[in-house]
C-alpha cells in the first residue's frame, strides 16, 4: 500500500492532497495494531481502541463491496440481467 501510494505521488497532486490524511490515519492505525501484537502488554487508550475497531469495520465493508462487485461485473451488460431489471421496475 505504501509503495503504491508513493508511486501515485507523481501522478495527481489533487488526489494526494485529498487522500494523504486518510492514508496517514490508516497507516498509523496499522502500526498501532502491529505494536499491540508485538507488545501484548501495551495499554491502548479508548481512542486508539476505537480507531482499531473503526478500521476493522471499514475493512469489513470494503470486503463486502469487493465480493458484491464480482456479481455486478459478471452481470453487467447481459440482456437477461437488464430484462429482469426492467420487468421488476414495471
MIKOLFI-368334 format. One record per atom (N, C-alpha, C): residue in three letters; atom name; x, y, z; residue number from 1. Coordinates in nm, 2 decimals. Each point is the difference from the previous one (the first is absolute). Layout:
<pts>
rest | atom | x | y | z | nr
Ala | CA | X | Y | Z | NUM
...
</pts>
This chain:
<pts>
rest | atom | x | y | z | nr
Unk | N | 0.08 | -0.12 | 0.00 | 1
Unk | CA | -0.08 | 0.12 | 0.00 | 1
Unk | C | 0.09 | 0.12 | 0.00 | 1
Unk | N | 0.10 | 0.01 | 0.08 | 2
Unk | CA | 0.08 | 0.11 | 0.01 | 2
Unk | C | 0.08 | 0.03 | -0.13 | 2
Unk | N | 0.05 | -0.10 | -0.06 | 3
Unk | CA | 0.07 | 0.02 | -0.12 | 3
Unk | C | -0.09 | 0.05 | -0.11 | 3
Unk | N | -0.12 | -0.06 | -0.01 | 4
Unk | CA | -0.10 | 0.05 | -0.10 | 4
Unk | C | -0.03 | 0.14 | 0.02 | 4
Unk | N | -0.02 | 0.04 | 0.13 | 5
Unk | CA | -0.03 | 0.14 | 0.03 | 5
Unk | C | 0.11 | 0.09 | -0.04 | 5
Unk | N | 0.12 | -0.04 | 0.03 | 6
Unk | CA | 0.12 | 0.08 | -0.03 | 6
Unk | C | 0.01 | 0.01 | -0.16 | 6
Unk | N | -0.03 | -0.11 | -0.07 | 7
Unk | CA | 0.01 | 0.00 | -0.14 | 7
Unk | C | -0.10 | 0.10 | -0.06 | 7
Unk | N | -0.12 | 0.01 | 0.06 | 8
Unk | CA | -0.10 | 0.08 | -0.05 | 8
Unk | C | 0.02 | 0.15 | 0.03 | 8
Unk | N | 0.10 | 0.03 | 0.08 | 9
Unk | CA | 0.03 | 0.14 | 0.04 | 9
Unk | C | 0.03 | 0.08 | -0.13 | 9
Unk | N | 0.07 | -0.06 | -0.09 | 10
Unk | CA | 0.03 | 0.08 | -0.12 | 10
Unk | C | -0.11 | 0.01 | -0.10 | 10
Unk | N | -0.11 | -0.07 | 0.02 | 11
Unk | CA | -0.11 | -0.01 | -0.10 | 11
Unk | C | -0.10 | 0.11 | 0.01 | 11
Unk | N | -0.05 | 0.03 | 0.12 | 12
Unk | CA | -0.10 | 0.10 | 0.02 | 12
Unk | C | 0.00 | 0.07 | 0.13 | 12
Unk | N | 0.05 | 0.12 | 0.01 | 13
Unk | CA | 0.02 | 0.08 | 0.12 | 13
Unk | C | -0.13 | 0.02 | 0.08 | 13
Unk | N | -0.12 | 0.01 | -0.08 | 14
Unk | CA | -0.12 | 0.03 | 0.07 | 14
Unk | C | -0.05 | -0.13 | 0.08 | 14
Unk | N | 0.03 | -0.12 | -0.06 | 15
Unk | CA | -0.04 | -0.12 | 0.07 | 15
Unk | C | 0.09 | -0.02 | 0.12 | 15
Unk | N | 0.13 | 0.04 | -0.01 | 16
Unk | CA | 0.09 | -0.01 | 0.12 | 16
Unk | C | -0.05 | 0.08 | 0.11 | 16
Unk | N | -0.04 | 0.12 | -0.03 | 17
Unk | CA | -0.04 | 0.09 | 0.11 | 17
Unk | C | -0.13 | -0.05 | 0.06 | 17
Unk | N | -0.09 | -0.05 | -0.08 | 18
Unk | CA | -0.13 | -0.05 | 0.06 | 18
Unk | C | 0.02 | -0.13 | 0.08 | 18
Unk | N | 0.09 | -0.09 | -0.05 | 19
Unk | CA | 0.01 | -0.13 | 0.06 | 19
Unk | C | 0.11 | -0.01 | 0.11 | 19
Unk | N | 0.09 | 0.09 | 0.01 | 20
Unk | CA | 0.11 | 0.00 | 0.09 | 20
Unk | C | -0.04 | -0.02 | 0.15 | 20
Unk | N | -0.09 | 0.08 | 0.05 | 21
Unk | CA | -0.04 | -0.02 | 0.14 | 21
Unk | C | -0.06 | -0.14 | 0.02 | 21
Unk | N | -0.08 | -0.05 | -0.09 | 22
Unk | CA | -0.06 | -0.13 | 0.02 | 22
Unk | C | 0.11 | -0.11 | -0.01 | 22
Unk | N | 0.09 | 0.02 | -0.09 | 23
Unk | CA | 0.11 | -0.10 | -0.01 | 23
Unk | C | 0.09 | 0.00 | 0.13 | 23
Unk | N | 0.03 | 0.12 | 0.05 | 24
Unk | CA | 0.08 | 0.01 | 0.13 | 24
Unk | C | -0.08 | -0.07 | 0.11 | 24
Unk | N | -0.13 | 0.03 | 0.01 | 25
Unk | CA | -0.08 | -0.06 | 0.11 | 25
Unk | C | 0.00 | -0.15 | -0.01 | 25
Unk | N | -0.03 | -0.05 | -0.12 | 26
Unk | CA | 0.00 | -0.15 | -0.01 | 26
Unk | C | 0.14 | -0.06 | 0.03 | 26
Unk | N | 0.10 | 0.06 | -0.05 | 27
Unk | CA | 0.14 | -0.05 | 0.02 | 27
Unk | C | 0.03 | 0.00 | 0.15 | 27
Unk | N | -0.03 | 0.11 | 0.07 | 28
Unk | CA | 0.03 | 0.01 | 0.14 | 28
Unk | C | -0.09 | -0.10 | 0.08 | 28
Unk | N | -0.12 | -0.03 | -0.04 | 29
Unk | CA | -0.08 | -0.10 | 0.07 | 29
Unk | C | 0.06 | -0.14 | -0.02 | 29
Unk | N | 0.04 | -0.02 | -0.12 | 30
Unk | CA | 0.07 | -0.13 | -0.03 | 30
Unk | C | 0.13 | -0.02 | 0.08 | 30
Unk | N | 0.07 | 0.11 | 0.02 | 31
Unk | CA | 0.12 | -0.01 | 0.08 | 31
Unk | C | -0.04 | -0.03 | 0.15 | 31
Unk | N | -0.11 | 0.07 | 0.04 | 32
Unk | CA | -0.05 | -0.02 | 0.14 | 32
Unk | C | -0.04 | -0.15 | 0.02 | 32
Unk | N | -0.07 | -0.06 | -0.10 | 33
Unk | CA | -0.04 | -0.14 | 0.01 | 33
Unk | C | 0.12 | -0.09 | 0.01 | 33
Unk | N | 0.10 | 0.03 | -0.09 | 34
Unk | CA | 0.12 | -0.08 | 0.00 | 34
Unk | C | 0.08 | 0.01 | 0.14 | 34
Unk | N | 0.00 | 0.13 | 0.05 | 35
Unk | CA | 0.06 | 0.02 | 0.13 | 35
Unk | C | -0.07 | -0.08 | 0.11 | 35
Unk | N | -0.13 | -0.01 | 0.00 | 36
Unk | CA | -0.07 | -0.07 | 0.10 | 36
Unk | C | 0.02 | -0.15 | -0.02 | 36
Unk | N | 0.02 | -0.05 | -0.12 | 37
Unk | CA | 0.02 | -0.14 | -0.02 | 37
Unk | C | 0.14 | -0.04 | 0.05 | 37
Unk | N | 0.10 | 0.09 | -0.02 | 38
Unk | CA | 0.14 | -0.02 | 0.05 | 38
Unk | C | 0.01 | 0.02 | 0.15 | 38
Unk | N | -0.07 | 0.09 | 0.05 | 39
Unk | CA | 0.00 | 0.03 | 0.14 | 39
Unk | C | -0.13 | -0.01 | 0.07 | 39
Unk | N | -0.04 | -0.13 | 0.03 | 40
Unk | CA | -0.14 | -0.02 | 0.05 | 40
Unk | C | -0.03 | 0.07 | 0.13 | 40
Unk | N | 0.10 | 0.04 | 0.07 | 41
Unk | CA | -0.02 | 0.08 | 0.13 | 41
Unk | C | -0.02 | 0.14 | -0.02 | 41
Unk | N | 0.01 | 0.05 | -0.13 | 42
Unk | CA | -0.02 | 0.14 | -0.03 | 42
Unk | C | -0.14 | 0.04 | 0.03 | 42
Unk | N | -0.02 | 0.10 | 0.08 | 43
Unk | CA | -0.13 | 0.06 | 0.03 | 43
Unk | C | -0.04 | 0.10 | -0.10 | 43
Unk | N | -0.12 | -0.02 | -0.06 | 44
Unk | CA | -0.05 | 0.10 | -0.10 | 44
Unk | C | -0.10 | 0.09 | 0.06 | 44
Unk | N | -0.01 | 0.12 | -0.05 | 45
Unk | CA | -0.10 | 0.09 | 0.05 | 45
Unk | C | -0.14 | -0.04 | -0.06 | 45
Unk | N | -0.10 | 0.05 | 0.05 | 46
Unk | CA | -0.14 | -0.03 | -0.06 | 46
Unk | C | 0.00 | 0.05 | -0.14 | 46
Unk | N | 0.06 | 0.12 | -0.03 | 47
Unk | CA | 0.00 | 0.05 | -0.13 | 47
Unk | C | 0.08 | -0.09 | -0.10 | 47
Unk | N | 0.11 | -0.05 | 0.04 | 48
Unk | CA | 0.08 | -0.09 | -0.08 | 48
Unk | C | -0.08 | -0.13 | -0.03 | 48
Unk | N | -0.06 | -0.06 | 0.11 | 49
Unk | CA | -0.08 | -0.12 | -0.02 | 49
Unk | C | -0.12 | 0.03 | -0.10 | 49
Unk | N | -0.06 | 0.12 | 0.01 | 50
Unk | CA | -0.11 | 0.04 | -0.09 | 50
Unk | C | 0.05 | 0.01 | -0.14 | 50
Unk | N | 0.12 | 0.06 | -0.02 | 51
Unk | CA | 0.06 | 0.01 | -0.13 | 51
Unk | C | 0.02 | -0.14 | -0.07 | 51
Unk | N | 0.05 | -0.09 | 0.08 | 52
Unk | CA | 0.02 | -0.14 | -0.05 | 52
Unk | C | -0.14 | -0.06 | -0.04 | 52
Unk | N | -0.10 | 0.01 | 0.09 | 53
Unk | CA | -0.13 | -0.05 | -0.03 | 53
Unk | C | -0.06 | 0.06 | -0.13 | 53
Unk | N | 0.02 | 0.13 | -0.01 | 54
Unk | CA | -0.06 | 0.07 | -0.12 | 54
Unk | C | 0.08 | -0.05 | -0.13 | 54
Unk | N | 0.13 | -0.02 | 0.01 | 55
Unk | CA | 0.07 | -0.05 | -0.12 | 55
Unk | C | -0.05 | -0.14 | -0.03 | 55
Unk | N | -0.02 | -0.09 | 0.10 | 56
Unk | CA | -0.05 | -0.13 | -0.02 | 56
Unk | C | -0.14 | 0.00 | -0.07 | 56
Unk | N | -0.08 | 0.09 | 0.05 | 57
Unk | CA | -0.13 | 0.02 | -0.07 | 57
Unk | C | 0.01 | 0.04 | -0.14 | 57
Unk | N | 0.08 | 0.10 | -0.03 | 58
Unk | CA | 0.02 | 0.05 | -0.13 | 58
Unk | C | 0.06 | -0.12 | -0.09 | 58
Unk | N | 0.08 | -0.08 | 0.05 | 59
Unk | CA | 0.06 | -0.11 | -0.08 | 59
Unk | C | -0.11 | -0.10 | -0.03 | 59
Unk | N | -0.09 | -0.03 | 0.10 | 60
Unk | CA | -0.11 | -0.09 | -0.03 | 60
Unk | C | -0.09 | 0.05 | -0.11 | 60
Unk | N | -0.03 | 0.13 | 0.01 | 61
Unk | CA | -0.09 | 0.06 | -0.11 | 61
Unk | C | 0.07 | -0.01 | -0.13 | 61
Unk | N | 0.13 | 0.04 | 0.00 | 62
Unk | CA | 0.07 | -0.01 | -0.13 | 62
Unk | C | 0.00 | -0.15 | -0.05 | 62
Unk | N | 0.02 | -0.10 | 0.08 | 63
Unk | CA | 0.00 | -0.14 | -0.04 | 63
Unk | C | -0.14 | -0.03 | -0.06 | 63
Unk | N | -0.10 | 0.04 | 0.07 | 64
Unk | CA | -0.14 | -0.03 | -0.05 | 64
Unk | C | -0.02 | 0.07 | -0.14 | 64
Unk | N | 0.04 | 0.12 | -0.01 | 65
Unk | CA | -0.02 | 0.07 | -0.13 | 65
Unk | C | 0.08 | -0.07 | -0.11 | 65
Unk | N | 0.12 | -0.04 | 0.03 | 66
Unk | CA | 0.08 | -0.08 | -0.09 | 66
Unk | C | -0.06 | -0.13 | -0.05 | 66
Unk | N | -0.06 | -0.07 | 0.10 | 67
Unk | CA | -0.08 | -0.12 | -0.03 | 67
Unk | C | -0.12 | 0.02 | -0.09 | 67
Unk | N | -0.07 | 0.11 | 0.03 | 68
Unk | CA | -0.12 | 0.03 | -0.08 | 68
Unk | C | 0.03 | 0.05 | -0.14 | 68
Unk | N | 0.12 | 0.07 | -0.01 | 69
Unk | CA | 0.03 | 0.05 | -0.13 | 69
Unk | C | 0.03 | -0.10 | -0.10 | 69
Unk | N | 0.04 | -0.12 | 0.04 | 70
Unk | CA | 0.02 | -0.11 | -0.09 | 70
Unk | C | -0.13 | -0.04 | -0.07 | 70
Unk | N | -0.10 | -0.01 | 0.08 | 71
Unk | CA | -0.13 | -0.03 | -0.06 | 71
Unk | C | -0.05 | 0.11 | -0.10 | 71
Unk | N | 0.02 | 0.12 | 0.04 | 72
Unk | CA | -0.04 | 0.11 | -0.09 | 72
Unk | C | 0.08 | -0.01 | -0.13 | 72
Unk | N | 0.13 | -0.02 | 0.01 | 73
Unk | CA | 0.09 | 0.00 | -0.11 | 73
Unk | C | -0.04 | -0.12 | -0.10 | 73
Unk | N | -0.04 | -0.11 | 0.06 | 74
Unk | CA | -0.04 | -0.12 | -0.08 | 74
Unk | C | -0.13 | 0.03 | -0.07 | 74
Unk | N | -0.09 | 0.07 | 0.06 | 75
Unk | CA | -0.13 | 0.02 | -0.05 | 75
Unk | C | -0.02 | 0.13 | -0.09 | 75
Unk | N | 0.09 | 0.09 | 0.02 | 76
Unk | CA | -0.01 | 0.13 | -0.07 | 76
Unk | C | 0.00 | -0.02 | -0.15 | 76
Unk | N | -0.10 | 0.05 | -0.07 | 77
Unk | CA | 0.00 | 0.00 | -0.14 | 77
Unk | C | -0.07 | -0.12 | -0.06 | 77
Unk | N | -0.04 | -0.10 | 0.08 | 78
Unk | CA | -0.07 | -0.11 | -0.05 | 78
Unk | C | -0.14 | 0.03 | -0.02 | 78
Unk | N | -0.06 | -0.04 | -0.11 | 79
Unk | CA | -0.14 | 0.03 | -0.03 | 79
Unk | C | -0.09 | -0.06 | 0.10 | 79
Unk | N | 0.02 | -0.13 | 0.05 | 80
Unk | CA | -0.08 | -0.06 | 0.10 | 80
Unk | C | -0.01 | 0.08 | 0.13 | 80
Unk | N | 0.12 | 0.06 | 0.03 | 81
Unk | CA | 0.00 | 0.08 | 0.12 | 81
Unk | C | -0.08 | 0.13 | -0.02 | 81
Unk | N | 0.01 | 0.06 | -0.11 | 82
Unk | CA | -0.07 | 0.13 | -0.03 | 82
Unk | C | -0.15 | -0.03 | -0.01 | 82
Unk | N | -0.04 | -0.11 | -0.07 | 83
Unk | CA | -0.14 | -0.03 | -0.02 | 83
Unk | C | -0.06 | -0.03 | 0.14 | 83
Unk | N | 0.06 | -0.07 | 0.08 | 84
Unk | CA | -0.05 | -0.03 | 0.13 | 84
Unk | C | -0.02 | 0.13 | 0.08 | 84
Unk | N | 0.10 | 0.08 | -0.01 | 85
Unk | CA | -0.01 | 0.13 | 0.07 | 85
Unk | C | -0.11 | 0.09 | -0.05 | 85
Unk | N | -0.02 | 0.00 | -0.13 | 86
Unk | CA | -0.12 | 0.08 | -0.05 | 86
Unk | C | -0.13 | -0.06 | 0.04 | 86
Unk | N | -0.01 | -0.13 | 0.01 | 87
Unk | CA | -0.13 | -0.06 | 0.04 | 87
Unk | C | -0.03 | 0.03 | 0.14 | 87
Unk | N | 0.10 | 0.01 | 0.08 | 88
Unk | CA | -0.02 | 0.03 | 0.15 | 88
Unk | C | -0.04 | 0.15 | 0.01 | 88
Unk | N | 0.04 | 0.08 | -0.09 | 89
Unk | CA | -0.03 | 0.15 | 0.01 | 89
Unk | C | -0.15 | 0.02 | -0.04 | 89
Unk | N | -0.04 | -0.07 | -0.10 | 90
Unk | CA | -0.14 | 0.02 | -0.05 | 90
Unk | C | -0.09 | -0.06 | 0.10 | 90
</pts>
